[in-house]
Amino acid sequence: QQQVKQSPQSLIVQKGGISIINCAYENTAFDYFPWYQQFPGKGPALLIAIRPDVSEKKEGRFTISFNKSAKQFSLHIMDSQPGDSATYFCAARVLTTGTASKLTFGTGTRLQVTL
Amino acid sequence: DVKVTQSSRYLVKRTGEKVFLECVQDMDHENMFWYRQDPGLGLRLIYFSYDVKMKEKGDIPEGYSVSREKKERFSLILESASTNQTSMYLCASSFKTTEAFFGQGTRLTVV
């Protein structure tokens, strides 16, 4: 079963537009929600993250909105640029043994920003 | 900079072969992970380790095993490779509950 559901699967946005990617989760034990960005031929890299006690976090052009009651969170990319073209993964973390933790990922969104 | 190094970028193996994928991290991280990435399925956790010689199953451990004899090295083993194990394999490491850093991936093709 997919514990973190991500949509859309792909997204085409014009340069300067807003890109929005949505995720939803079921497990209330998740305590941390990062977004990863992956360029072709590279491993994913942390982009921005949020904890569930905060409703919004902004870093430059990237903003996470978090709705704890709805168990949903989203990534907004303002003023999207061609260099933002990549695959984006939402994720959710749960503590496991002791201080260890593991991430569950969404299925990914391939973003293409056109000129 | 944190570095997670996977031993091979591309591998081609035959069905039934025993395959070893190696991962080394240089930041003294406790946690190490193996994921596989498939189109439309995202990253799925195969196994992870939170200490030397300690391991836990992830979401899709069937057909795989792991080994962690030293803190910096985490190996993924396909005991008898099958074509449905053709995939991109990603290794990651993290310090306790902090950010996970990924390697560049190994694209494995089983023929």
Backbone of each chain as ProteinMPNN parsed JSONL, in Angstrom:
{"seq_chain_A": "QQQVKQSPQSLIVQKGGISIINCAYENTAFDYFPWYQQFPGKGPALLIAIRPDVSEKKEGRFTISFNKSAKQFSLHIMDSQPGDSATYFCAARVLTTGTASKLTFGTGTRLQVTL", "coords_chain_A": {"N_chain_A": [[0.853, -1.183, 0.0], [0.421, 2.297, -0.639], [1.834, 4.506, 1.376], [2.32, 7.18, 1.344], [0.844, 9.375, -0.706], [1.24, 10.865, -3.82], [0.758, 13.592, -6.038], [0.636, 15.72, -8.991], [1.61, 13.106, -11.341], [3.171, 14.045, -13.381], [4.162, 17.306, -14.508], [3.83, 20.285, -16.26], [5.049, 23.477, -16.519], [5.04, 26.923, -17.256], [7.838, 29.108, -17.603], [8.349, 31.256, -14.874], [5.91, 30.743, -13.779], [3.79, 29.158, -11.245], [4.547, 26.204, -9.596], [2.891, 23.398, -8.329], [2.811, 20.756, -6.113], [1.299, 17.968, -4.673], [0.832, 16.083, -1.646], [-0.358, 13.341, 0.338], [-0.988, 11.647, 3.406], [-1.367, 8.804, 5.627], [-0.477, 7.691, 8.016], [-0.318, 8.626, 11.287], [1.893, 8.644, 12.85], [4.019, 9.682, 11.535], [6.583, 12.125, 11.651], [7.965, 14.136, 10.444], [8.491, 15.894, 7.455], [9.978, 15.821, 4.564], [11.003, 17.233, 1.392], [12.397, 16.023, -1.58], [14.658, 16.621, -4.254], [15.439, 15.537, -7.475], [17.781, 15.319, -9.994], [18.369, 14.204, -13.383], [20.36, 11.297, -13.509], [21.422, 11.652, -11.023], [21.445, 11.207, -7.426], [18.626, 11.629, -5.157], [18.242, 14.786, -3.476], [17.981, 16.641, -0.473], [15.547, 19.181, -0.359], [13.746, 20.916, 1.012], [12.124, 20.963, 4.212], [9.574, 20.12, 6.67], [8.094, 20.262, 9.91], [5.3, 18.78, 11.692], [4.145, 20.595, 13.452], [4.106, 23.037, 12.381], [2.617, 25.216, 10.011], [3.451, 26.27, 7.649], [6.377, 26.605, 5.645], [9.011, 28.46, 4.34], [11.529, 28.76, 1.929], [13.389, 30.702, 0.142], [12.328, 30.507, -3.153], [10.801, 28.313, -2.687], [8.143, 26.742, -1.002], [6.626, 24.991, 1.632], [3.41, 23.893, 2.381], [1.43, 22.867, 5.065], [-1.099, 20.782, 6.24], [-2.289, 19.584, 8.979], [-4.643, 18.439, 10.028], [-5.981, 17.548, 7.784], [-4.14, 15.818, 6.863], [-2.318, 16.376, 4.813], [0.138, 17.738, 2.604], [1.975, 20.17, 0.739], [4.091, 21.235, -1.966], [5.168, 24.297, -3.135], [6.447, 25.996, -5.856], [7.574, 28.992, -6.545], [7.731, 31.435, -9.194], [8.812, 29.697, -11.218], [11.648, 28.156, -12.742], [13.59, 27.129, -15.646], [15.768, 25.649, -14.697], [14.685, 24.386, -12.528], [13.563, 22.127, -13.435], [13.055, 18.833, -12.846], [12.767, 15.778, -10.946], [10.53, 15.505, -8.295], [10.178, 14.438, -4.991], [7.992, 13.8, -2.354], [8.206, 13.024, 1.115], [7.92, 11.131, 4.167], [8.69, 10.793, 7.565], [9.304, 8.279, 10.02], [9.948, 7.314, 13.337], [11.973, 4.563, 14.306], [13.746, 2.118, 15.646], [15.113, 2.912, 18.738], [16.971, 5.757, 18.269], [16.816, 5.696, 15.591], [15.486, 6.184, 12.274], [13.188, 6.063, 9.508], [12.469, 6.851, 6.085], [9.524, 7.22, 4.163], [8.604, 7.349, 0.836], [6.844, 9.36, -1.608], [5.454, 8.767, -4.922], [6.666, 10.386, -6.765], [7.071, 13.344, -8.803], [7.423, 14.481, -12.007], [8.717, 17.379, -13.03], [8.555, 19.799, -15.528], [9.809, 22.76, -16.686], [9.004, 25.146, -18.943], [10.246, 27.407, -21.493]], "CA_chain_A": [[0.0, 0.0, 0.0], [1.205, 3.507, -0.733], [1.568, 5.258, 2.599], [2.371, 8.596, 0.993], [0.311, 9.501, -2.066], [1.736, 12.1, -4.428], [0.179, 13.956, -7.336], [0.445, 14.835, -10.134], [2.761, 12.299, -11.729], [4.007, 14.938, -14.169], [3.686, 18.683, -14.466], [4.514, 21.208, -17.158], [4.77, 24.841, -16.084], [5.82, 27.926, -17.991], [8.805, 29.905, -16.829], [7.705, 32.327, -14.119], [4.66, 30.268, -13.185], [3.841, 28.486, -9.943], [4.424, 24.741, -9.645], [2.3, 22.895, -7.085], [2.813, 19.294, -6.001], [0.545, 17.629, -3.465], [1.012, 14.769, -1.025], [-1.259, 13.0, 1.429], [-0.491, 10.504, 4.179], [-2.327, 8.211, 6.546], [0.13, 7.306, 9.287], [-0.151, 9.784, 12.166], [3.185, 8.55, 13.527], [5.017, 10.447, 10.791], [6.896, 13.307, 12.445], [8.854, 15.035, 9.702], [8.053, 15.76, 6.064], [10.913, 16.482, 3.656], [10.882, 17.127, -0.063], [13.669, 15.779, -2.242], [14.745, 16.999, -5.664], [16.368, 14.645, -8.163], [18.099, 15.598, -11.384], [18.734, 12.971, -14.091], [21.692, 10.776, -13.258], [21.851, 11.979, -9.659], [20.584, 10.759, -6.344], [17.792, 12.701, -4.604], [18.868, 15.674, -2.5], [16.987, 17.36, 0.333], [15.228, 20.514, -0.851], [13.114, 21.667, 2.097], [11.399, 20.028, 5.069], [8.699, 20.758, 7.645], [7.573, 19.456, 11.009], [3.846, 18.915, 11.691], [3.653, 21.66, 14.328], [4.22, 24.282, 11.611], [1.699, 25.13, 8.874], [4.102, 26.706, 6.413], [7.809, 26.898, 5.719], [9.44, 29.053, 3.084], [12.961, 28.93, 1.714], [13.528, 31.273, -1.194], [11.145, 30.334, -4.006], [10.157, 27.048, -2.323], [7.305, 26.812, 0.191], [5.805, 23.834, 1.987], [2.195, 24.145, 3.159], [1.121, 21.633, 5.788], [-2.429, 20.746, 6.865], [-2.225, 18.404, 9.829], [-5.964, 17.818, 10.189], [-6.305, 16.863, 6.53], [-3.012, 14.921, 6.573], [-1.866, 16.723, 3.466], [1.146, 18.776, 2.507], [2.239, 20.485, -0.654], [5.267, 22.033, -2.326], [4.911, 25.356, -4.101], [7.65, 26.607, -6.402], [7.206, 30.285, -7.129], [8.63, 31.918, -10.264], [9.506, 28.482, -11.663], [12.721, 28.356, -13.718], [13.986, 25.895, -16.342], [16.673, 24.894, -13.833], [13.898, 23.628, -11.546], [13.088, 20.895, -14.08], [13.606, 17.711, -12.089], [11.732, 14.964, -10.309], [10.358, 15.889, -6.896], [9.587, 13.41, -4.137], [7.675, 14.091, -0.967], [8.532, 11.9, 1.985], [7.479, 11.241, 5.548], [9.607, 10.045, 8.416], [8.796, 7.683, 11.255], [11.0, 6.763, 14.19], [11.917, 3.098, 14.392], [14.414, 1.588, 16.822], [15.933, 3.902, 19.417], [16.968, 7.053, 17.592], [16.818, 5.5, 14.141], [14.25, 6.566, 11.591], [13.176, 5.736, 8.089], [11.628, 7.69, 5.239], [8.632, 6.647, 3.154], [8.544, 8.328, -0.244], [5.79, 9.354, -2.603], [5.825, 8.159, -6.193], [7.445, 11.324, -7.552], [6.461, 14.221, -9.818], [8.403, 14.994, -12.954], [8.404, 18.771, -13.37], [9.247, 20.418, -16.656], [9.543, 24.194, -16.796], [9.275, 25.537, -20.326], [10.596, 28.819, -21.696]], "C_chain_A": [[0.895, 1.241, 0.0], [0.875, 4.36, 0.47], [1.599, 6.747, 2.372], [1.964, 8.699, -0.472], [0.669, 10.872, -2.622], [1.082, 12.319, -5.776], [0.591, 15.38, -7.696], [1.704, 14.012, -10.428], [3.729, 13.136, -12.567], [3.337, 16.297, -14.255], [4.51, 19.512, -15.435], [4.069, 22.622, -16.793], [5.615, 25.789, -16.928], [6.746, 28.664, -17.042], [8.088, 31.075, -16.175], [6.42, 31.913, -13.432], [4.878, 29.605, -11.828], [3.64, 26.986, -10.156], [3.895, 24.271, -8.297], [2.242, 21.377, -7.132], [2.196, 18.939, -4.652], [0.865, 16.227, -2.956], [0.025, 14.591, 0.115], [-0.731, 11.759, 2.127], [-1.57, 10.018, 5.122], [-1.757, 8.014, 7.953], [0.386, 8.533, 10.169], [1.151, 9.719, 12.972], [4.293, 9.282, 12.763], [5.284, 11.759, 11.526], [7.728, 14.353, 11.707], [8.596, 14.788, 8.234], [9.012, 16.525, 5.154], [10.488, 16.343, 2.194], [12.282, 16.961, -0.636], [13.543, 16.132, -3.714], [15.777, 16.085, -6.317], [16.524, 15.065, -9.613], [18.53, 14.294, -12.057], [20.169, 12.568, -13.803], [22.231, 11.046, -11.871], [20.936, 11.323, -8.644], [19.726, 11.915, -5.847], [18.571, 13.515, -3.574], [17.777, 16.454, -1.772], [16.822, 18.775, -0.174], [14.728, 21.397, 0.295], [12.322, 20.666, 2.931], [10.579, 20.793, 6.102], [8.32, 19.76, 8.732], [6.078, 19.719, 11.151], [3.297, 19.98, 12.625], [3.72, 23.033, 13.653], [3.322, 24.162, 10.385], [2.346, 25.541, 7.562], [5.582, 26.947, 6.671], [8.258, 27.382, 4.356], [10.948, 29.175, 3.061], [13.145, 29.413, 0.284], [12.247, 31.134, -1.992], [10.323, 29.098, -3.638], [9.409, 27.18, -1.0], [6.609, 25.477, 0.388], [4.601, 24.356, 2.77], [1.77, 22.828, 3.782], [-0.228, 21.752, 6.473], [-2.532, 19.465, 7.671], [-3.581, 17.7, 9.917], [-6.368, 17.037, 8.948], [-5.246, 15.834, 6.153], [-2.542, 15.121, 5.137], [-0.77, 17.771, 3.564], [1.511, 18.98, 1.047], [3.495, 21.332, -0.788], [4.847, 23.04, -3.388], [6.255, 25.928, -4.545], [7.213, 27.874, -7.117], [8.204, 30.657, -8.221], [9.467, 30.749, -10.8], [10.479, 28.792, -12.805], [13.059, 27.046, -14.426], [14.931, 25.028, -15.517], [15.977, 24.113, -12.732], [13.389, 22.319, -12.133], [13.814, 19.703, -13.476], [12.437, 16.844, -11.633], [11.71, 15.293, -8.824], [9.644, 14.768, -6.142], [9.219, 14.011, -2.79], [8.013, 12.841, -0.16], [7.988, 12.172, 3.376], [8.334, 10.32, 6.394], [8.877, 9.484, 9.628], [9.983, 7.145, 12.042], [10.843, 5.258, 14.269], [12.554, 2.66, 15.703], [15.297, 2.654, 17.447], [15.83, 5.246, 18.754], [17.007, 6.911, 16.073], [15.482, 5.922, 13.563], [14.342, 6.125, 10.145], [12.193, 6.631, 7.365], [10.772, 6.825, 4.325], [8.4, 7.719, 2.107], [7.245, 8.224, -1.033], [6.329, 8.825, -3.921], [6.565, 9.111, -7.129], [6.617, 12.124, -8.55], [7.566, 14.743, -10.722], [7.954, 16.376, -13.395], [9.237, 19.22, -14.566], [8.823, 21.876, -16.726], [9.974, 24.646, -18.182], [9.538, 27.038, -20.437], [9.393, 29.63, -22.175]], "O_chain_A": [[1.987, 1.232, 0.568], [-0.234, 4.883, 0.58], [0.977, 7.504, 3.117], [2.642, 8.182, -1.359], [0.436, 11.899, -1.986], [0.875, 11.386, -6.552], [0.87, 16.177, -6.801], [2.746, 14.225, -9.807], [4.945, 12.967, -12.481], [2.123, 16.427, -14.098], [5.74, 19.449, -15.431], [2.877, 22.925, -16.762], [6.76, 25.488, -17.266], [6.469, 28.817, -15.852], [7.323, 31.793, -16.819], [5.895, 32.648, -12.595], [6.003, 29.507, -11.337], [2.688, 26.559, -10.81], [4.387, 24.689, -7.249], [1.696, 20.789, -8.065], [2.528, 19.532, -3.625], [1.133, 15.311, -3.734], [-0.376, 15.553, 0.77], [-0.094, 10.913, 1.498], [-2.552, 10.711, 5.385], [-2.466, 8.154, 8.949], [1.213, 9.38, 9.831], [1.468, 10.658, 13.703], [5.386, 9.476, 13.294], [4.354, 12.43, 11.972], [8.144, 15.347, 12.3], [8.493, 13.642, 7.795], [8.878, 17.738, 4.99], [9.721, 15.453, 1.828], [13.222, 17.652, -0.243], [12.491, 15.972, -4.332], [16.863, 15.882, -5.775], [15.552, 15.156, -10.363], [19.002, 13.379, -11.383], [21.08, 13.395, -13.848], [23.376, 10.706, -11.571], [19.809, 10.934, -8.953], [20.064, 13.074, -6.09], [19.45, 12.992, -2.889], [16.786, 16.872, -2.37], [17.8, 19.489, -0.396], [15.24, 22.496, 0.51], [11.894, 19.633, 2.416], [10.848, 21.962, 6.379], [8.238, 18.556, 8.486], [5.618, 20.793, 10.764], [2.097, 20.252, 12.601], [3.428, 24.056, 14.272], [3.271, 23.095, 9.773], [1.852, 25.202, 6.487], [5.989, 27.414, 7.734], [7.923, 26.782, 3.334], [11.57, 29.625, 4.023], [13.067, 28.631, -0.664], [11.191, 31.593, -1.557], [9.263, 28.865, -4.219], [9.955, 27.663, -0.008], [6.07, 24.899, -0.556], [4.747, 25.152, 3.697], [1.751, 21.794, 3.114], [-0.476, 22.711, 7.204], [-2.822, 18.397, 7.132], [-3.636, 16.471, 9.88], [-7.016, 15.995, 9.043], [-5.443, 15.059, 5.217], [-2.392, 14.173, 4.366], [-0.752, 18.587, 4.486], [1.371, 18.074, 0.225], [3.901, 22.04, 0.133], [4.251, 22.683, -4.404], [7.091, 26.297, -3.72], [6.565, 27.825, -8.163], [9.365, 30.251, -8.183], [10.696, 30.823, -10.825], [10.178, 29.577, -13.704], [12.842, 25.969, -13.87], [14.898, 23.802, -15.625], [16.594, 23.275, -12.075], [12.841, 21.488, -11.409], [15.034, 19.583, -13.584], [11.275, 17.146, -11.903], [12.756, 15.35, -8.177], [8.639, 14.229, -6.605], [10.048, 14.663, -2.154], [8.092, 11.739, -0.703], [7.64, 13.304, 3.713], [8.659, 9.205, 5.987], [7.972, 10.106, 10.183], [10.915, 6.585, 11.465], [9.727, 4.738, 14.296], [11.951, 2.818, 16.765], [16.139, 3.239, 16.767], [14.747, 5.826, 18.674], [17.208, 7.892, 15.357], [14.479, 6.005, 14.27], [15.424, 5.849, 9.627], [11.216, 7.108, 7.942], [11.239, 5.823, 3.781], [8.047, 8.853, 2.431], [6.63, 7.161, -1.119], [7.505, 8.479, -4.031], [7.043, 8.688, -8.182], [5.606, 11.651, -9.069], [8.521, 15.368, -10.261], [6.926, 16.521, -14.057], [10.455, 19.044, -14.604], [7.636, 22.188, -16.813], [11.144, 24.547, -18.55], [9.112, 27.826, -19.593], [9.508, 30.835, -22.396]]}, "seq_chain_B": "DVKVTQSSRYLVKRTGEKVFLECVQDMDHENMFWYRQDPGLGLRLIYFSYDVKMKEKGDIPEGYSVSREKKERFSLILESASTNQTSMYLCASSFKTTEAFFGQGTRLTVV", "coords_chain_B": {"N_chain_B": [[31.735, 18.173, 2.624], [29.131, 15.778, 2.674], [29.612, 12.466, 1.619], [28.289, 9.872, -0.192], [29.04, 6.929, -1.556], [28.502, 4.805, -4.217], [29.476, 1.697, -5.483], [29.285, 0.99, -8.189], [28.077, 2.474, -11.205], [26.629, 1.407, -13.298], [25.427, -1.846, -13.899], [25.373, -5.064, -15.34], [23.888, -8.112, -15.087], [23.482, -11.707, -15.037], [20.533, -13.734, -14.96], [19.988, -15.503, -11.979], [22.522, -15.143, -10.979], [24.622, -14.235, -8.195], [24.578, -11.132, -6.713], [26.338, -8.284, -5.682], [25.927, -5.167, -4.261], [27.635, -2.314, -3.396], [28.079, 0.152, -0.845], [29.433, 3.093, 0.462], [29.906, 5.407, 3.085], [31.151, 8.578, 4.233], [30.789, 9.98, 6.585], [30.479, 9.05, 9.149], [27.924, 8.179, 9.811], [25.16, 6.747, 11.583], [22.897, 5.5, 10.521], [22.024, 3.629, 7.655], [20.729, 3.015, 4.372], [18.991, 1.101, 1.887], [17.367, 1.672, -1.103], [15.089, 0.995, -3.799], [14.425, 2.36, -6.978], [11.795, 2.848, -9.109], [10.051, 3.676, -12.107], [7.085, 5.51, -11.616], [6.638, 4.298, -9.207], [8.166, 5.417, -7.277], [10.531, 5.756, -4.583], [11.346, 2.895, -2.902], [11.784, 1.298, 0.187], [14.18, -1.102, 0.883], [15.96, -2.428, 2.761], [17.244, -1.388, 5.945], [19.811, -0.123, 8.153], [20.722, 0.516, 11.457], [22.939, 0.438, 12.955], [26.191, -1.042, 13.29], [26.172, -4.349, 12.164], [23.468, -4.488, 12.697], [20.209, -4.725, 11.398], [17.193, -3.98, 9.624], [14.168, -4.997, 8.092], [12.786, -3.417, 5.247], [10.177, -2.16, 3.222], [10.072, -3.82, 1.003], [11.637, -6.401, 1.191], [11.958, -8.934, 0.09], [13.859, -11.32, -1.621], [16.229, -10.068, -1.288], [19.203, -9.421, 0.671], [21.232, -8.018, 3.318], [24.347, -6.601, 4.448], [26.276, -5.393, 7.098], [29.174, -4.886, 8.191], [31.05, -3.035, 8.887], [30.922, 0.343, 10.055], [30.908, 2.289, 8.06], [30.176, 1.055, 5.72], [27.76, -0.509, 3.691], [26.193, -3.206, 2.384], [24.254, -4.487, -0.269], [22.686, -7.443, -1.18], [21.833, -9.58, -3.759], [20.65, -12.617, -3.792], [20.009, -14.487, -5.772], [19.786, -13.337, -8.692], [16.998, -11.907, -10.405], [14.941, -11.115, -13.282], [12.979, -9.287, -12.531], [14.22, -7.752, -10.722], [15.606, -5.855, -11.97], [16.48, -2.56, -11.911], [16.863, 0.819, -10.549], [19.111, 1.285, -7.978], [19.42, 2.812, -4.897], [21.511, 4.072, -2.417], [21.555, 5.365, 0.898], [22.47, 7.512, 3.662], [22.261, 8.551, 7.097], [22.516, 10.68, 9.981], [21.459, 9.712, 12.99], [18.336, 11.047, 13.426], [18.434, 12.878, 11.415], [18.83, 14.608, 8.237], [18.735, 12.594, 5.263], [21.272, 11.458, 3.14], [21.949, 10.801, -0.226], [23.47, 8.398, -2.443], [24.662, 8.243, -5.897], [23.429, 6.27, -7.224], [22.907, 2.961, -8.563], [22.44, 1.507, -11.571], [20.953, -1.373, -12.245], [20.799, -4.069, -14.431], [19.216, -7.04, -15.109], [19.626, -9.833, -17.012]], "CA_chain_B": [[30.498, 17.634, 2.043], [28.856, 14.363, 2.885], [29.726, 11.697, 0.402], [27.819, 8.494, -0.2], [29.592, 6.41, -2.806], [28.086, 3.466, -4.629], [30.649, 1.159, -6.183], [29.086, 0.927, -9.638], [26.959, 3.257, -11.755], [25.859, 0.496, -14.149], [25.769, -3.267, -13.788], [24.546, -6.017, -16.079], [24.092, -9.449, -14.513], [22.622, -12.747, -15.597], [19.557, -14.364, -14.071], [20.536, -16.544, -11.126], [23.801, -14.74, -10.402], [24.651, -13.546, -6.906], [25.003, -9.776, -7.014], [26.678, -7.45, -4.536], [25.985, -3.729, -4.459], [28.36, -1.779, -2.257], [27.862, 1.562, -0.544], [30.324, 3.591, 1.504], [29.694, 6.811, 3.457], [32.346, 9.091, 4.904], [30.397, 10.942, 7.621], [30.269, 8.384, 10.434], [26.481, 8.092, 10.058], [24.679, 5.49, 12.146], [21.873, 4.866, 9.7], [22.224, 3.456, 6.214], [19.494, 2.539, 3.744], [18.936, 0.74, 0.478], [16.094, 1.857, -1.777], [15.065, 0.83, -5.242], [13.605, 3.388, -7.618], [11.166, 2.407, -10.35], [9.116, 4.695, -12.619], [5.714, 5.409, -11.15], [6.571, 3.688, -7.867], [8.967, 6.194, -6.35], [11.604, 5.057, -3.885], [10.824, 1.922, -1.941], [12.833, 0.878, 1.1], [14.445, -2.545, 0.87], [16.497, -2.717, 4.085], [18.066, -0.348, 6.527], [20.658, -0.527, 9.271], [20.914, 1.641, 12.373], [24.201, 0.251, 13.653], [26.958, -2.166, 12.741], [25.584, -5.684, 12.319], [22.028, -4.401, 12.934], [19.476, -4.475, 10.168], [15.748, -4.154, 9.685], [13.512, -5.075, 6.794], [11.978, -2.303, 4.808], [8.866, -2.502, 2.667], [10.17, -4.84, -0.06], [12.903, -7.109, 1.407], [12.002, -10.266, -0.51], [14.857, -11.516, -2.667], [17.42, -9.293, -0.954], [19.752, -9.438, 2.007], [22.197, -6.944, 3.493], [25.45, -6.858, 5.363], [26.95, -4.192, 7.581], [30.257, -5.32, 9.073], [31.718, -1.819, 9.34], [29.968, 1.442, 10.137], [30.865, 3.094, 6.855], [29.891, 0.243, 4.533], [26.489, -1.23, 3.734], [26.104, -3.962, 1.141], [22.99, -5.111, -0.657], [22.993, -8.708, -1.836], [20.775, -10.292, -4.453], [21.146, -13.994, -3.697], [19.823, -15.118, -7.081], [19.155, -12.22, -9.406], [15.909, -12.187, -11.336], [14.695, -9.973, -14.161], [12.153, -8.266, -11.871], [15.078, -6.938, -9.874], [16.165, -4.792, -12.797], [16.007, -1.324, -11.296], [17.874, 1.722, -10.022], [19.285, 1.082, -6.541], [19.963, 4.002, -4.244], [21.958, 3.952, -1.038], [21.51, 6.627, 1.628], [22.897, 7.445, 5.054], [21.834, 9.691, 7.921], [22.958, 10.712, 11.377], [20.265, 9.597, 13.855], [17.072, 11.385, 12.761], [18.615, 14.043, 10.543], [18.702, 14.479, 6.786], [19.321, 11.452, 4.564], [22.073, 11.795, 1.963], [21.891, 9.699, -1.171], [24.462, 8.185, -3.473], [24.199, 8.552, -7.242], [22.607, 5.18, -7.724], [23.431, 1.892, -9.423], [21.401, 0.971, -12.458], [21.183, -2.808, -12.425], [19.991, -4.774, -15.435], [19.35, -8.493, -15.019], [19.206, -10.387, -18.316]], "C_chain_B": [[30.372, 16.153, 2.365], [28.99, 13.624, 1.568], [29.235, 10.274, 0.642], [28.199, 7.934, -1.56], [29.097, 5.001, -3.046], [29.117, 2.949, -5.627], [30.495, 1.146, -7.692], [27.939, 1.839, -10.053], [26.034, 2.367, -12.575], [26.38, -0.925, -13.946], [24.827, -4.071, -14.671], [24.899, -7.409, -15.57], [23.118, -10.433, -15.147], [21.676, -13.28, -14.533], [20.225, -15.489, -13.296], [21.882, -16.191, -10.5], [23.611, -14.132, -9.013], [25.271, -12.172, -7.147], [25.247, -9.008, -5.712], [26.697, -5.986, -4.966], [26.587, -3.13, -3.193], [28.12, -0.281, -2.099], [28.77, 1.956, 0.612], [29.991, 5.057, 1.775], [30.846, 7.271, 4.335], [32.03, 10.022, 6.062], [30.089, 10.288, 8.96], [28.778, 8.312, 10.811], [26.097, 6.734, 10.618], [23.777, 4.739, 11.166], [22.3, 4.762, 8.245], [21.029, 2.721, 5.643], [19.772, 2.066, 2.318], [17.503, 0.896, -0.02], [16.226, 1.365, -3.217], [14.071, 1.841, -5.809], [13.104, 2.866, -8.948], [10.159, 3.457, -10.799], [7.701, 4.457, -12.128], [5.551, 4.816, -9.763], [7.392, 4.452, -6.84], [10.122, 5.397, -5.779], [10.967, 4.134, -2.849], [11.974, 1.35, -1.126], [12.966, -0.633, 1.112], [14.886, -3.005, 2.264], [17.146, -1.461, 4.627], [18.81, -0.887, 7.742], [20.897, 0.681, 10.151], [22.179, 1.493, 13.216], [24.923, -0.914, 12.99], [26.292, -3.481, 13.127], [24.083, -5.658, 12.635], [21.333, -4.081, 11.622], [17.986, -4.655, 10.421], [15.198, -4.207, 8.275], [12.749, -3.792, 6.515], [10.658, -2.809, 4.256], [8.915, -3.63, 1.639], [11.457, -5.656, 0.094], [13.046, -8.441, 0.659], [13.004, -10.321, -1.664], [16.163, -10.785, -2.415], [17.918, -9.647, 0.448], [20.779, -8.317, 2.094], [23.273, -7.374, 4.476], [26.045, -5.526, 5.776], [27.958, -4.621, 8.642], [31.054, -4.15, 9.613], [30.741, -0.656, 9.231], [29.824, 2.161, 8.801], [30.368, 2.348, 5.627], [28.619, -0.567, 4.714], [26.294, -1.904, 2.383], [24.714, -4.536, 0.946], [23.325, -6.332, -1.495], [21.724, -9.264, -2.483], [21.248, -11.732, -4.561], [21.073, -14.722, -5.036], [19.045, -14.127, -7.938], [18.061, -12.694, -10.358], [15.609, -10.934, -12.14], [13.841, -8.899, -13.49], [12.937, -7.454, -10.846], [15.874, -5.915, -10.688], [15.592, -3.461, -12.315], [17.187, -0.401, -11.046], [17.914, 1.52, -8.507], [19.999, 2.281, -5.946], [20.313, 3.689, -2.796], [21.875, 5.325, -0.388], [22.047, 6.419, 3.031], [22.389, 8.68, 5.783], [22.397, 9.548, 9.322], [21.716, 10.769, 12.255], [19.03, 9.974, 13.063], [17.211, 12.564, 11.798], [18.527, 13.654, 9.069], [19.38, 13.236, 6.234], [20.05, 11.947, 3.317], [22.146, 10.567, 1.059], [23.151, 9.619, -2.038], [23.857, 8.433, -4.842], [23.417, 7.412, -7.872], [23.396, 4.18, -8.561], [22.271, 1.385, -10.267], [21.745, -0.474, -12.78], [20.224, -3.352, -13.475], [20.272, -6.263, -15.294], [18.774, -9.094, -16.307], [19.064, -11.903, -18.247]], "O_chain_B": [[31.339, 15.392, 2.336], [28.535, 14.099, 0.528], [29.696, 9.576, 1.545], [27.73, 8.414, -2.593], [29.246, 4.118, -2.202], [29.57, 3.683, -6.505], [31.486, 1.279, -8.41], [26.945, 1.961, -9.337], [24.815, 2.54, -12.559], [27.582, -1.169, -13.839], [23.631, -3.79, -14.738], [26.055, -7.828, -15.615], [22.089, -10.056, -15.708], [21.994, -13.27, -13.344], [20.933, -16.32, -13.866], [22.333, -16.877, -9.583], [22.554, -13.581, -8.707], [26.357, -12.063, -7.717], [24.456, -9.081, -4.771], [27.39, -5.613, -5.913], [26.129, -3.389, -2.08], [27.977, 0.451, -3.078], [28.864, 1.247, 1.614], [29.817, 5.851, 0.85], [31.44, 6.488, 5.076], [32.899, 10.781, 6.491], [29.49, 10.925, 9.826], [28.426, 8.377, 11.988], [26.623, 5.703, 10.2], [23.877, 3.523, 11.005], [22.868, 5.697, 7.681], [20.393, 1.913, 6.32], [20.67, 2.568, 1.641], [16.561, 0.342, 0.547], [17.321, 1.323, -3.778], [13.034, 2.133, -5.213], [13.893, 2.486, -9.813], [9.485, 4.064, -9.967], [7.181, 3.344, -12.212], [4.454, 4.826, -9.204], [7.317, 4.156, -5.647], [10.629, 4.474, -6.416], [10.152, 4.56, -2.03], [13.007, 0.965, -1.673], [11.991, -1.354, 1.323], [14.252, -3.87, 2.868], [17.549, -0.578, 3.869], [18.489, -1.947, 8.279], [21.236, 1.756, 9.655], [22.456, 2.322, 14.084], [24.33, -1.674, 12.224], [25.902, -3.684, 14.277], [23.485, -6.718, 12.825], [21.813, -3.266, 10.834], [17.578, -5.39, 11.32], [15.705, -3.54, 7.373], [12.159, -3.176, 7.403], [10.091, -3.775, 4.767], [7.918, -4.318, 1.424], [12.304, -5.61, -0.798], [14.138, -9.008, 0.606], [12.991, -9.477, -2.56], [17.093, -10.864, -3.217], [17.155, -10.111, 1.295], [21.156, -7.732, 1.079], [23.136, -8.348, 5.214], [26.291, -4.649, 4.948], [27.639, -4.707, 9.828], [31.667, -4.25, 10.676], [29.834, -0.679, 8.399], [28.727, 2.596, 8.449], [30.16, 2.966, 4.583], [28.416, -1.221, 5.737], [26.239, -1.232, 1.354], [24.083, -5.011, 1.891], [24.147, -6.265, -2.409], [20.685, -9.399, -1.837], [22.152, -12.032, -5.341], [21.974, -15.484, -5.385], [17.815, -14.086, -7.911], [18.18, -13.727, -11.018], [15.971, -9.827, -11.741], [13.956, -7.722, -13.833], [12.385, -6.575, -10.185], [16.715, -5.199, -10.145], [14.378, -3.26, -12.312], [18.341, -0.757, -11.285], [16.883, 1.577, -7.836], [21.047, 2.706, -6.432], [19.515, 3.116, -2.054], [22.101, 6.339, -1.048], [22.079, 5.296, 3.534], [22.121, 9.715, 5.173], [22.709, 8.45, 9.782], [21.001, 11.771, 12.259], [18.696, 9.281, 12.103], [16.214, 13.175, 11.412], [18.194, 12.521, 8.721], [20.466, 12.864, 6.677], [19.52, 12.744, 2.543], [22.373, 9.448, 1.518], [23.801, 10.626, -2.322], [22.684, 8.789, -4.952], [22.814, 7.576, -8.933], [24.407, 4.514, -9.177], [21.263, 0.903, -9.751], [22.706, -0.755, -13.497], [19.015, -3.131, -13.418], [21.423, -6.696, -15.351], [17.607, -8.893, -16.642], [18.72, -12.537, -19.245]]}, "name": "protein", "num_of_chains": 2, "seq": "QQQVKQSPQSLIVQKGGISIINCAYENTAFDYFPWYQQFPGKGPALLIAIRPDVSEKKEGRFTISFNKSAKQFSLHIMDSQPGDSATYFCAARVLTTGTASKLTFGTGTRLQVTLDVKVTQSSRYLVKRTGEKVFLECVQDMDHENMFWYRQDPGLGLRLIYFSYDVKMKEKGDIPEGYSVSREKKERFSLILESASTNQTSMYLCASSFKTTEAFFGQGTRLTVV"}
